[in-house]
Amino acid sequence: MTRLKILMLLDIREMCVCEIMVALDLTQPTASHHLGILETAGLARTRREGKWIFYSLRDKHTINLVKKLMENR
């Protein structure tokens, strides 16, 4: 469920790890772990700005599919 929650947050806007940590009450290693899995799976992408790494959805169509699947649970 954590990765789904992260995807829902990224659907709202691009976020850094620290924002995701606060929003979901996660530790930095846990948030980074889940974000790494989402990036490897091709669901999230990163953008570096100085020392900050920002995460966003790779494809907005993906989150729409996820939402449809969640509605039908």
C-alpha positions in Angstrom: 0.0 0.0 0.0 2.9 2.4 0.6 3.9 2.4 -3.1 0.3 3.1 -4.1 0.1 6.0 -1.6 3.4 7.4 -3.1 1.9 7.2 -6.6 -1.2 9.0 -5.4 1.0 11.8 -4.0 3.1 12.0 -7.1 -0.2 12.4 -9.1 -0.7 15.7 -7.3 2.7 17.1 -7.9 6.5 16.4 -8.1 7.9 15.8 -4.6 11.3 15.2 -2.9 11.9 12.4 -0.5 11.6 14.6 2.5 8.1 15.7 1.5 7.0 12.1 0.9 8.5 11.1 4.3 6.4 13.7 6.1 3.2 13.0 4.2 3.3 9.3 4.8 5.2 9.2 8.1 8.1 7.2 6.7 11.8 7.1 7.5 14.1 8.4 4.9 15.5 4.9 4.1 12.0 3.4 3.7 10.8 6.2 1.5 13.9 6.0 -0.7 13.6 2.2 -0.9 10.0 2.4 -2.2 10.8 5.3 -4.6 13.7 3.3 -6.0 11.4 0.3 -6.7 8.9 2.6 -8.4 11.7 4.1 -10.5 13.1 0.7 -11.5 9.5 -0.4 -12.4 9.2 2.6 -14.7 6.4 4.2 -12.7 8.4 7.2 -11.4 11.2 9.3 -12.7 13.7 11.6 -11.0 15.0 15.1 -11.6 18.0 16.4 -9.8 18.3 20.0 -8.7 21.5 20.7 -6.8 21.5 18.2 -3.9 17.8 17.6 -4.1 16.2 14.7 -6.1 12.6 15.3 -7.1 10.2 12.4 -8.0 7.3 12.5 -10.4 5.1 10.1 -12.3 6.7 8.9 -15.5 3.3 8.6 -17.2 0.0 10.1 -16.0 -1.9 7.3 -17.7 -0.4 4.8 -15.3 -2.0 6.5 -12.2 -5.4 6.5 -14.0 -5.1 2.8 -14.5 -4.1 2.3 -10.9 -7.1 4.3 -9.7 -9.4 2.2 -11.9 -8.0 -1.0 -10.5 -8.4 0.4 -6.9 -12.1 1.3 -7.6 -12.8 -2.3 -8.7 -11.3 -3.9 -5.5 
